Every structure is written in C-alpha cells, then in structure tokens.
Amino acid sequence: MTPRRMTPPPLRLETLSGAALQARLPALSHLRIAVFAEWPYLYDGDAAHEARYIAAYAADPDAAVVVAFDGEAPVGMATCQPMLASHGPVPAAFRARGLDPARFCYFGESVLLPAYRGRGAGVGFFAAREAHARRLGLPAAAFCAVQRDPNDPRRPAGYVPLDGFWRRRGYVHHPDLTCVFAWKEHGDERETPHRLAFWLKDPR
Ligand SMILES: CC(C)(COP(=O)(O)OP(=O)(O)OC[C@H]1O[C@@H](n2cnc3c(N)ncnc32)[C@H](O)[C@@H]1OP(=O)(O)O)[C@@H](O)C(=O)NCCC(=O)NCCS
C-alpha cells in the first residue's frame, strides 16, 4: 500500500487588537526579526524596537494585527491600520502624488515562518485585512515592498519574488510611488536608507 501524504490543516487566523495584541508582543517581535532577516529585507532587528513598533498597533483602536497560529504558537502576522495613523513617510508619499491617504488602509507587513508557507495563510492575511478596512469604511488598500537590484549578489538562487502573488490578490504595482525607510542590515554598523514602492488596490 502506498502511504498517502497528509495535507496539513489550515493555520488558525485571529485578528487581534488592543490588550490581546499587547499580550503577544514578545512572540510577534521575534517573528518579525526572524522573517525580515531574510532576503529581500536583510533586517538586523532589535527586540526592544520591535516591541515598541507592535505596541503602537496595540495602542491604536483602529489598527489590527492578523496572527496565524499553529496551536497556541504564533507563526505569522500581518498588520493594518488607517494610513493617516501610519509612519509619516507613508501618507507624505501619497500626498506628494496627489492621492488622499484618508481613503487608504495601510498594510504594514505580512510575515510567515518559511515552514508554514504555501498553505493559504498569506491569502488569509489579505482577506482579513481587507475585511478590517471595510469595517473602518476605507475603500482602498496599500502596502509597500523594498526595491532591490535584481543583480544584487545577496539574492538567493531560486528566490521567487512575491509580485505574482500580489497581482493575483488584485494589487497594482506603482514603482514610481515610493517612500524611504531606514534600517540596519546584517553586517552593517548603522542604519541605511531603503526605497520601497507601493502596491494599491483602489476600486475608484
Ligand atoms: C508573504 C507571505 C506571508 C505569503 O505567505 P503564504 O502563506 O506562503 O501564502 P499563501 O500560501 O496564502 O499563498 C501562496 C500560494 O499558495 C496558494 N495556496 C496554497 N494553499 C492554499 C490554501 N489552502 N488556501 C488558499 N491558497 C492557497 C495561494 O493561492 C497562492 O498561490 P497564487 O498566488 O497562485 O494564488 C510569505 O511568503 C512571507 O512571509 N514572505 C516573507 C516576508 C515578506 O516578504 N513579506 C512581504 C512584504 S512585508
């Protein structure tokens, strides 16, 4: 008899805010550091900074973090909040292009431990965040992704960019709508600026 491959069960997704989110700060900080250490972010994260970053979502009643659980262990997370409440460079980039940031829900990031990818959590993160945007009455959604030189020698062989995944979720790339965030990459002494380009889903 040929053994059948077991399909792993879907991960449980919960949309957290406020105190429920605050209670998960250490685990979620470690998740972001682990996933963003990889290409294309190469982020040398700091747990205290990460905890402050997620605490700001917990303090915003209109923000939400969708957490993917394997049992009781968080294995992924995705953030969203009204763009007007997000980091200054994000709404500023939209205003500079004549776009009204008040219409947008901003999706800060989605991260999932590699062992759990390809099981629908990323699709679920978008569905849950778009549902949150609708609850807030925000008609449009946006996120940004770092722009890297395709010939960067640090790019792992066989790396598949997420562009196709995002297009299939209905998002449109706007390579000329960008902002700059600074972070320290592994091996660097200090933070350096990194340009990120936006993807929009705007029904207008
Ligand atoms: C972005 C990220 C969270 C996506 O996670 P993921 O869980 O692998 O994504 P999914 O499994 O939902 O989707 C991947 C593919 O599997 C498919 N899939 C597999 N099983 C599925 C299921 N049970 N239900 C729905 N879709 C499923 C999806 O449809 C999708 O294929 P498609 O684009 O052709 O439709 C993950 O790749 C990641 O953490 N990347 C590193 C961090 C990063 O760069 N984040 C983005 C910038 S912040």
The ligand as a Tripos MOL2 file, in Angstrom:
@<TRIPOS>MOLECULE
LIG
   48    50     1     0     0
SMALL
NO_CHARGES

@<TRIPOS>ATOM
      1 C1          4.0380   36.8680    2.0150 C.3       1 LIG1
      2 C2          3.8230   35.5450    2.7360 C.3       1 LIG1
      3 C3          3.2670   35.8310    4.1260 C.3       1 LIG1
      4 C4          2.8370   34.6920    1.9210 C.3       1 LIG1
      5 O1          2.6140   33.5360    2.6470 O.3       1 LIG1
      6 P1          1.9990   32.1370    2.1750 P.3       1 LIG1
      7 O2          1.2350   31.6240    3.3170 O.co2     1 LIG1
      8 O3          3.0420   31.3140    1.5600 O.co2     1 LIG1
      9 O4          0.9350   32.4930    1.0500 O.3       1 LIG1
     10 P2         -0.2800   31.5320    0.6200 P.3       1 LIG1
     11 O5          0.0180   30.1140    0.9730 O.co2     1 LIG1
     12 O6         -1.5470   32.1050    1.1320 O.co2     1 LIG1
     13 O7         -0.2600   31.7680   -0.9370 O.3       1 LIG1
     14 C5          0.7830   31.2690   -1.7430 C.3       1 LIG1
     15 C6          0.1520   30.4870   -2.8860 C.3       1 LIG1
     16 O8         -0.3470   29.2630   -2.3940 O.3       1 LIG1
     17 C7         -1.7250   29.1360   -2.7270 C.3       1 LIG1
     18 N1         -2.3720   28.2990   -1.6810 N.ar      1 LIG1
     19 C8         -1.8610   27.1260   -1.2500 C.ar      1 LIG1
     20 N2         -2.6880   26.5740   -0.3570 N.ar      1 LIG1
     21 C9         -3.7290   27.3950   -0.1960 C.ar      1 LIG1
     22 C10        -4.9020   27.3330    0.6070 C.ar      1 LIG1
     23 N3         -5.1260   26.3150    1.4270 N.pl3     1 LIG1
     24 N4         -5.7590   28.3620    0.5580 N.ar      1 LIG1
     25 C11        -5.5260   29.4050   -0.2570 C.ar      1 LIG1
     26 N5         -4.4270   29.4910   -1.0550 N.ar      1 LIG1
     27 C12        -3.5440   28.5000   -1.0220 C.ar      1 LIG1
     28 C13        -2.2030   30.5470   -2.8680 C.3       1 LIG1
     29 O9         -3.3700   30.6240   -3.6750 O.3       1 LIG1
     30 C14        -1.0090   31.2150   -3.5080 C.3       1 LIG1
     31 O10        -0.9350   30.9550   -4.8780 O.3       1 LIG1
     32 P3         -1.4650   32.0210   -6.0040 P.3       1 LIG1
     33 O11        -0.7630   33.3250   -5.7560 O.co2     1 LIG1
     34 O12        -1.0800   31.3690   -7.2810 O.co2     1 LIG1
     35 O13        -2.9410   32.1440   -5.7970 O.co2     1 LIG1
     36 C15         5.1830   34.7860    2.8640 C.3       1 LIG1
     37 O14         5.6520   34.4980    1.5760 O.3       1 LIG1
     38 C16         6.2710   35.5120    3.6220 C.2       1 LIG1
     39 O15         6.2590   35.5760    4.8550 O.2       1 LIG1
     40 N6          7.2860   36.0780    2.8970 N.am      1 LIG1
     41 C17         8.4430   36.7300    3.5330 C.3       1 LIG1
     42 C18         8.1290   38.1020    4.0800 C.3       1 LIG1
     43 C19         7.7440   39.0890    3.0140 C.2       1 LIG1
     44 O16         8.4660   39.3300    2.0630 O.2       1 LIG1
     45 N7          6.5620   39.7000    3.1860 N.am      1 LIG1
     46 C20         6.0050   40.6230    2.2510 C.3       1 LIG1
     47 C21         6.4630   42.0070    2.4470 C.3       1 LIG1
     48 S1          6.0640   42.6670    4.0370 S.3       1 LIG1
@<TRIPOS>BOND
     1     1     2 1
     2     2     3 1
     3     2     4 1
     4     2    36 1
     5     4     5 1
     6     5     6 1
     7     6     7 2
     8     6     8 1
     9     6     9 1
    10     9    10 1
    11    10    11 2
    12    10    12 1
    13    10    13 1
    14    13    14 1
    15    14    15 1
    16    15    16 1
    17    15    30 1
    18    16    17 1
    19    17    18 1
    20    17    28 1
    21    18    19 ar
    22    18    27 ar
    23    19    20 ar
    24    20    21 ar
    25    21    22 ar
    26    21    27 ar
    27    22    23 1
    28    22    24 ar
    29    24    25 ar
    30    25    26 ar
    31    26    27 ar
    32    28    29 1
    33    28    30 1
    34    30    31 1
    35    31    32 1
    36    32    33 2
    37    32    34 1
    38    32    35 1
    39    36    37 1
    40    36    38 1
    41    38    39 2
    42    38    40 1
    43    40    41 1
    44    41    42 1
    45    42    43 1
    46    43    44 2
    47    43    45 1
    48    45    46 1
    49    46    47 1
    50    47    48 1
@<TRIPOS>SUBSTRUCTURE
     1 LIG1         1 GROUP 0 **** ****
